[in-house]
Amino acid sequence: MKRILLRTSLLLIILMNACSNGSNKNNMLVSGINKEYLDTTANPADNFYQYACGGWMKMYPLTPEHSRYGSFDKLIDDNQLKLKELIVDLASHKHKQGSIAQKIGDLYNLGMDSAQLQKQGADPIVAILSDIAKLSTKEAINEKITELHSYGINPFFGIFAEANPSNSNMTIAWMWQAGMGMGDKDYYLEKETKEIREKYKQLIQNMFLHAGFADMLNKKGKEAELAEAVLNLETCLAKASMDRNTLRDPYKTYNYMHLQDVQNLMKNFNLNNYFTSVGLSDLDSVNVGQPDYIKEVGLLLDNTDYDHIKAYLAWNVINNAANYLSDKFVDEKFEFYGKVLSGKEELQPKWKRVINTVDDVLGEAVGQMYVEKYFPKEAKERMLNLVDNLKYALAERIKTNTWMTDTTKEKAIEKLNAFHVKIGYPDKWRDYSKLTIERDNFYANILRSNKFEIAYQLSKINKPVDKTLWLMTPQTVNAYYNPTTNEICFPAAILQPPFFDMNADDAANYGAIGVVIGHEMTHGFDDKGRQYDKDGNLNDWWTPEDADNFSKRAQVLVDYFNKIEVFPGVFADGQFTLGENIADNGGLQVSFIALQKAIENGEIQKEMDGFTPQQRFFIAYATVWASNIRDEEIKRRTKEDPHSLGKWRVNGTLPHIQTFIDAFGIKEGNKMYLPPKQRVAIW
């Protein structure tokens, strides 16, 4: 299941280390602009992205293992080398059974043991598939679904623990749509994706053949028939599922219901038995994210041929296990998910894939070692200071806003002042003592870790929210804003060079890290985040007049991005990307205020390498999003990623910023020019 949290995370950001106060007064500072990253043959007034990033894109072309390679991806690659150094060192020694070192080392060694993986073939999943093939009653099928859910395999739907939107201090159970192997419903329904569906069906057919499942079901040679049945069932799920834009509405996904009311949606699926089996015997209510979808699940369970349901369950198991089995399973999965959907040419090297697995399974244990070796403690204090500066700038923007009433402004400032800031790493580390890693086979340990993780997550239900917990590990190259805790978080892995230059003038740093911090803060006031109050509750704290003004201004951004053709015949989804586009716009506006203040205080050098401070600010911002990307990945991300593509986070966002227009002398008739009446003005 794709776990949906009621937060807006910045999945594609680059965050750099904060600068020390006053350091930019040193006359030996560099500009922070690498001229090799520029393409000076491009006119910045017509294509600023090419001008600011063209050199970088030429310097770092796509490699066969990447569907997109940008500044963000380069940081991930650099970070993987650090994790490899830590993990390989542990894996080269013997350790006491049950120790963190033993768990990390043994899991890595099992994943890297190619000879053993090839010898085992499908053996690690044969028993599970055989059990599925033998299912003969509705009750047995329901019990198997429950068992698979406890192992993190989510046919039909999924459950997870998340804060109650109307009482953010308490954690409740959520049911959510899941079990569609291609993810987005459009893949199942659009005419344009028919070829992708055919290749997906071929994937399922081949996987059934590799695993021998048709033989288990006494349908030898009927793999194609079973694959067709799976696709048909998933298509029914897709038709009933919420689309990506509706999923962004927190009110439409908040349907807190008594268990009996949920049972009425799934009449023959015993929910009491289900929740008791997953450790929630005292549960009386649950939030159903998509009631119509859950109702359709109930109908499908009642009316679908048993062999077709069993094929669907088996496919969920095989798809979950494929990356941890022999090469024929790994390669087959990559052929579709890597090549067809993303355009990749080659698998990542095995060591990268296994490092990622160890990181997924023992995240905070790896994170603790990572922080001890790679994260300078002083960076945490520097970041806190910079966050305070950006909070002050955002407060100024809110106070001087011309379209909001004082009543709403006051509450917005209260929410801003209530931000909880997490930087670097958590104050307390997670306990992995109950997780067992054995030397039997790689996938068996994945199942153990999945069961451990699911039990851990569900144990939070009906308990107070622990606001000290992190939703990302310290070694994660990402950041987020979570509306139910009203927190912004910047893990250690993104607080590092090369994206912040301690020897650079601050103008470039404001354009990079400053904008990103402002982006995260603005998420608290985007179209989704604004619906939560300072305590993290889903609560309308806006006056009707202000809410209407916000919606009208946001629609300008929706309409603008809807007209951007990202690929011939493919247009951006302005509604789907609205939250991120608002945050990009706000981040730029807020950080530029901080830059201006620094200029006024004499902390910024006026001209360096031929660029003014304002120009260095915007060039640095653009460089953050430098990337090369494959055509297939453009189309996939347009369906699945709520962030605009890197090119359009620059060329689509900057025309709305008057200070950019001024900095580069953009004039009417230039492609980067947008008439003032067509620009968005929110934060």
Secondary structure, DSSP 8 states (H G I E B T S, - for coil): -----SSEEETT--------TTGGG-TT-B-S--GGG--TTS-TTT-HHHHHHHHHHHHS---TT-SEEEHHHHHHHHHHHHHHHHHHHHHTS---TTSHHHHHHHHHHHHH-HHHHHHHTTHHHHHHHHHHHH--SHHHHHHHHHHHHHTT--SSEEEEEEEETTEEEEEEEEEEE---TT-STHHHH-GGGHHHHHHHHHHHHHHHHHHTHHHHTT-TT-HHHHHHHHHHHHHHHHHHS--TTGGG-TTTT--EEEHHHHHHHSTTS-HHHHHHHTT-TT--EEEES-HHHHHHHHHHHHHS-HHHHHHHHHHHHHHHHGGGS-HHHHHHHIIIIIIIHH---S---HHHHHHHHHHHHTHHHHHHHHHHHH--THHHHHHHHHHHHHHHHHHHHHHT-SSS-HHHHHHHHHHHHT-EEEEES-SS----TT----SS-HHHHHHHHHHHHHHHHHTTTTSB--TT--SS-TT-S-EEEETTTTEEEEEGGGSSTTSS-TTB-HHHHIIIIIHHHHHHHHGGGSTTGGGB-TTS-B---S-HHHHHHHHHHHHHHHHHHHT-EEETTEE--TTTTHHHHHHHHHHHHHHHHHHHHHHHTT-S-S-BTTB-HHHHHHHHHHHHT-EEE-HHHHHHHHHH-SS--HHHHHHTTGGG-HHHHHHTT--TTSTT---GGGS----
